[in-house]
């Protein structure tokens, strides 16, 4: 079979190659057309070279089309995979560091809270341009597979305002399944899961073992697990109080609700510092910087490593390759994707993006009806939906009032900051991110004038957060990679 697949943001230093390996592990895909595109020609060249070497080593005759012209990459594509991080590390740093001045301590800052809201403003502005190109030059009814965060906001904007059929993909639910299996002491393959909710706020509403519901065993299982009980304190507390386990990591979840990061002296009570994902201040930013520096300094060594194998042994569990395989080969696949609700979860708005179980085969992507979420779970999600809605509308229309309302209604931001502080913080972030926010020209000019006049609310400009760790050197990160490689081979 033959079709064209385009990857935008293909300069993603590690993820692109892993995802590419997943896709090429499907034997029927060994004669498809592949286009990589990125605005960073150096990263694009490095990743393309690695992936082309893998292709050649596996005897696959595909030649990757690498281009900085996205329309050229999108031309006649049936599938477009989006991996972009608009603004890169410079913008990401402002998502974390400016809010810290106002007391908003985030671990990740890419989905909700003020960092996720501002990230959404950047990525949605770019995605709507991508959608225009897809409509004009890709195959009719091309499918956009979105990995960019904030995933729900981005997927919402592409479907409703970009008029491109878009599915949002995330691996948080997959990781949570394996945690639940470990907590229950039951092999993962023997469990059947149903998750429903919003991306990064999805709930395991059913966990069955040979037809028997196991959800009432989860709290004891997690509390008695020697590792998870210390790493997942926020998720366990949510499970205790709401009755359902949440898909997202401890660090992510802690910044989506109002209760765990609003008092600096209490943050360490709810997190673990053995891995960034468990709640470290700016943890994802630190690791992203470390991985970038490692890749740039270690690239010759990476290039000298054995090629990835396309025999299935290196295939991961990301949904993307299995969706493409189901649509093109008719092999059925079941996974949890981010889709327009359209009545799937009956107590959330129809137009919002929900993460729910879906079925894929040659007939397309089918979304069964879930029904009502449990009341408490729906209430948590409903608050997030309104933040998302206002943030999406703000990004689409360049509406600074809706942007500031979204920030004020965000659970953690609103728990830490009063309204004048939220207004000033948003203005400061708009000024810092001017290069990536073309829709906010007037608002940014007004913010610059206000800051130039002074009379600002005092902030703690030297504050680095309640749980910030030292950034590791490229050599230290390389040693960790080598250790993991040795462990995996043992």
DAVENHU-V380532 format. One line per field, one symbol per residue. ss: DSSP state (H for helix, E for strand, L for the rest). phi: phi as a letter, one per 30 degrees, with the letter a starting at -180 (. if undefined). burial: 1 if it has 24 or more other C-alpha atoms within 12 Angstrom, else 0. Layout:
BEGIN
ss->???
phi->???
burial->???
END
This chain:
BEGIN
ss->LLLEEEEELLLLLLHHHHHHHHHHLLHHHLLLEEEEELLLHHHHHHHHHHHHHHHHHLLLLLLLEEELLHHHHHLLLLEEEELLLLLHHHHHHHHHHHHHHLLLLLLLLLLLHHHHHHHHHHHHHHHHHHHHHHHHHLLLLLEEEELLLLHHHHHHHHHHLLLLLEEELLLHHHHHHHHHHHHHLLLHHHEEEEEEEELLEEEEEEEEELLEELHHHHHHHHHLLLLHHHHLHHHHHHHHHHLLLELLLHHHHHLLLLLLLLLHHHHHHHLLLLLHHHLLLLHHHHHHHHHHHHHHHHHHHHHHLLLLLLLLLLLLLLHHHHHHHHHHHLLLEEEEEEEELLLLELLLLLLLEEEEEEEEELLEEEELLLELLLHHHHHHHHHHHHHHHHHHHHHHHLLHHHHHHHHHHLHHHHHHLLHHHHHHHHHHHHHHLHHHLHHHHHHHHHHHHHHHHLLLLLLLLLLLLLLLLLLLLHHHHHHHHHHHHHHHHL
phi->.bacbccciddedcdedddddeddddedcdbdcbbcbadcdddeddddddddddeddcicddcddcadcdddddeiddbbccbdcdjhdedeeddcddeedcjcccdcibbbhdddddedddddeddddddeddddbdeeiecccccdcdddddddddddcdhbdbccbaceddddedddedddibeedccccbcalceibccddabcbhicdcddcddddddcddcddcdbddddddedccibdcdddededdccbdccbdcedceddcbbcdaedckeehdddedddddddddddceedddddeddcccjdcdccededddddddcciddbbacbcbdehidcdcbddddcccbdbbbaddkcccdddjddeedddddddddedddedddddddcicddddddeddddededdccdedddddddedddddcedcbddceddddddddddddihcddbcdcdcjdbccddddddddddddddddddddd
burial->0011111111111111111111111110110111111111001111111111111000010101111111111111111111111111101111111111111111111111111111111111111111101110011001111111111111111111111111111111110111111111000000111111111111111111000001101110111000011111111111100111111111111111111111010011111110111111111111111111011101100100001111000011111111111111000011111111100111111011111111110000111101001100110111111111111111111111011111111111111110001111111111111101111100110011000000000000000111110010000011000000000000
END
